[in-house]
């Protein structure tokens, strides 16, 4: 790892579930991250993940196509501390990856 002049090695870096942000000064912060997969059943899924917060950004990417793909999945419900629901075309049975940032 290459640091700028004045930067120090971050103790414990990398730590599972945390993305370190270092601006080169003496203070740094961390951004919580989590990820996983889910499978749509008849175009919907409920994903349990306690890492979800009110300010989380949730990103979805296709892993394995299944059924008939139509509209890209969207998140009609996000419940902090619990997880989120996913909806798509009724015949989509694909497997998707997700990443939660923040």
C-alpha positions in Angstrom: 0.0 0.0 0.0 1.3 3.4 -0.9 0.6 6.4 1.4 1.2 10.1 0.8 3.7 12.0 2.9 2.3 12.3 6.4 -0.1 9.3 6.1 0.2 6.4 8.5 -0.8 2.8 8.2 -4.4 2.3 9.4 -4.4 0.0 12.4 -6.3 -3.2 11.6 -6.7 -2.3 8.0 -8.6 -3.9 6.2 -11.3 -4.8 8.8 -14.2 -7.0 7.7 -17.3 -4.9 7.0 -15.5 -1.5 7.1 -14.1 0.6 4.3 -11.5 3.0 5.6 -11.4 6.5 4.3 -8.1 8.3 4.9 -7.6 11.9 3.6 -3.9 11.9 4.5 -4.3 13.7 7.9 -4.2 12.3 11.4 -8.0 11.5 11.5 -9.7 8.9 9.4 -13.1 7.4 9.3 -14.8 4.2 8.2 -17.8 3.5 6.0 -19.7 0.3 6.9 -20.1 -2.1 3.9 -22.0 -5.4 3.6 -22.9 -7.7 0.7 -24.6 -10.9 -0.2 -26.9 -12.6 -2.8 -30.6 -13.2 -3.1 -32.8 -15.2 -5.5 -36.0 -13.7 -6.8 -39.1 -16.0 -6.5 -41.8 -15.0 -8.9 -40.2 -11.5 -9.2 -39.8 -10.7 -5.5 -37.5 -11.3 -2.5 -37.1 -10.3 1.1 -33.4 -9.8 2.1 -32.6 -9.9 5.8 -29.5 -7.9 6.7 -29.1 -5.9 9.9 -26.4 -3.7 8.3 -29.1 -1.6 6.5 -29.5 1.9 7.8 -31.8 4.8 6.8 -28.9 6.3 4.9 -27.7 3.1 3.2 -27.1 2.9 -0.5 -27.9 -0.6 -1.8 -26.5 -1.7 -5.2 -27.8 -4.7 -7.1 -26.1 -6.6 -10.0 -27.2 -9.7 -11.9 -25.3 -12.9 -10.9 -27.2 -15.7 -12.7 -30.1 -15.2 -15.0 -33.3 -17.2 -14.4 -36.8 -17.1 -15.7 -37.8 -14.2 -17.9 -35.9 -11.0 -17.3 -37.9 -7.9 -17.6 -37.7 -4.7 -15.5 -34.5 -4.4 -13.4 -35.2 -5.1 -9.8 -36.0 -2.2 -7.5 -36.3 -1.8 -3.7 -39.9 -0.8 -2.7 -39.1 -1.2 1.0 -35.9 -0.6 3.1 -36.2 -1.2 6.8 -33.2 0.0 8.9 -31.7 -2.8 11.1 -33.8 -5.4 9.3 -33.3 -5.5 5.6 -35.1 -4.7 2.3 -37.5 -6.1 -0.2 -36.9 -6.4 -3.9 -39.4 -6.4 -6.7 -39.1 -7.1 -10.5 -41.0 -8.7 -13.3 -43.2 -11.6 -12.0 -41.4 -14.3 -13.9 -37.8 -13.3 -12.9 -36.1 -16.1 -10.8 -32.6 -14.8 -11.2 -29.8 -14.7 -8.6 -28.6 -11.2 -7.8 -25.6 -9.8 -5.8 -26.1 -6.8 -3.5 -23.8 -4.4 -1.7 -24.8 -2.1 1.1 -22.7 1.0 1.6 -23.3 3.1 4.7 
